Amino acid sequence: MQIHIVPDADAGARVVADLFERAVRDAGDQGATLGLATGSSPVPTYAELIRRHREEGLSFARSRAYLLDEYIGLPADHEQSYHRFIRENFVDHIDLDSAQVHSPDGAAADPAAEAVRYDQAIQQAGGVDVQILGIGSNGHIGFNEPGSSLVSRTRVVGLTPQTISDNSRYFTSADEVPVRAISQGVGTILESRRIVLTASGEHKAEAIAQMVEGAVSARWPATMLQMHPDVVVVIDEAAASRLELADYYRHLHTLETEQSSTAAR
Ligand code: F6R
């Protein structure tokens, strides 16, 4: 894992946006397959990518996008659906074709069959080039809650009381938060060619410490990212505050920056 400890969310957003921009440019005419997360963590990155689209001509016209998850019971146009969230916070503001924004159908009559269809659709699209992830304070990625199989596929999952309470800030009350979702599995997420996880705040510090330095375990599903060869973690000082080896990661980062500025000369 490459760990970037950044001063604030805006600095983190620039690092993540650089990786997305590179994926889009590297894909050329074929177009990149972008893996998108919802929640608050990726919003500054989406804002930075929107800015680059408007001010620097970064084009997503040939790209396609796959969301990580969707609440069961909410149709795509529901105010709190993840499909709507990603439209309002990102894709409605860039030139990505809206027909190329894919998510599990939370209103499907058979959610289990819908989960299988969605998993296969990602594979048929050739897999995700770059996946952005947030992390739950309990170590979930997507909605793979503690106890999830570390090789799980896209499926119907039940949300923990902690996640329901964390997400209730978007609803009028905790009673309105759906209790089930369709989520890409840990195994599905791990098939992305590159993964960028971003987090900020003290409430994420324990999950980040487990993910980077803890034993791989279903108790903290994000620990499975240790088994992926290309993961970039972009966190602020508060989220990094429980990392035992934080100084070492800072040192590595300085070395890398020096190396790339030497190479650029
Ligand atoms: C969102 C998702 C979740 C969030 C996580 C962190 O699509 O799958 O795993 O990334 O719950 O949420 P925030 O960023 O709101 O703290």
Boltz pocket constraint, residues with backbone or C-beta under 6 A from the ligand:
constraints:
  - pocket:
      binder: B
      contacts: [[A, 36], [A, 37], [A, 38], [A, 39], [A, 40], [A, 41], [A, 42], [A, 68], [A, 69], [A, 82], [A, 133], [A, 134], [A, 135], [A, 136], [A, 137], [A, 140], [A, 141], [A, 142], [A, 143], [A, 198]]
      max_distance: 6.0
